[in-house]
Amino acid sequence: MTNLNKPEGMVDRLDSVGAGPTEEEIAYVMASLKPGPMDPALLALAVDPVRAAAREARAVERRARDWAQLGQYRDANAALADKPVKAVFIGDSITEFWAGADSDLFTDGVVGRGISGQTSPQMLVRFMADVIALKPVVVHLLCGANDIVGNTGPSTPQDYKNNVLAMVTLAQAHGVKVIVGSLTPASSFAWAPHLGDPRSRLAELNAWLEGLAQERGLIWADYHAVLKAADDSMRSEFSRDGLHPGVDGYAVMRPVARAALAAALG
């Protein structure tokens, strides 16, 4: 029997119900962004095996239903219809968490469209809906760490480059200026330690991104330079896990982002 409460196939309208992070996940992220010890109660929830299994089951179901997570910002995008949008930040968790860590940056027509865990092919799928349809002056693109880890399966550097090139081409075809953000530093990925040290791969992709910006006349935002330690890992005072910036990390990223926005918006 068809479940009348759950859309199936192509329908005329979908909403954002059930998409995006839960309130518990948001609370954990917001706490992790702040310096100092974490709330023991939140830590306990994060490692509870029953809750962990439920989160994984939800993630599997979500990937099967909406692989690119087009639903996460569907309602938010609709609410922006006919409203001026200056800039859209599209990316993964580093972009998604940024809005929580530095809400002042995401005001006055600057909107965040980051989704934790996403890879470049997922962002490419939602680029029309989450960027082009909003008619921004500029798009800020920051992605790649999850491609290195293989969150949506194995890929090659050329696969990543093709996805970035496709997003840049779409933006430029619609008269949208492009800011290319560098991948941020990391010396390991906590959820995939078996993959080893990613620093050489990060350096390889950043060199390509910077070259692309120069070749295509894009604006380069070098966050790696302001976050890195002497060994090209993330400076410990900027991150709790060595990968995601905390509020202090985002504070040093802010001037780089604002300078890039100023250059794009004139």
Protein Blocks (a to p, Z undefined) as FASTA:
>chain_A
ZZfkbcghjdfbdcfehiajdfklmmmmmmmmpgcjddfklmmmmmmmklmmmmmmmmmm
mmmmmmnommmmmmmmmmmgoiacfbdcdddfklmmmmmmmmmlmgghiacfddehiafk
lmmmmmmmmmmmnopabdcddehjlmmnopnopadfklmmmmmmmmmmmmmmnopacddd
dddddfbdfklmmnopaklmmmmmmmmmmmmmmmnopacddfklmmpcfkopacfklpfn
lmaccfklmmmmmmmmmmmmmmmnZZ
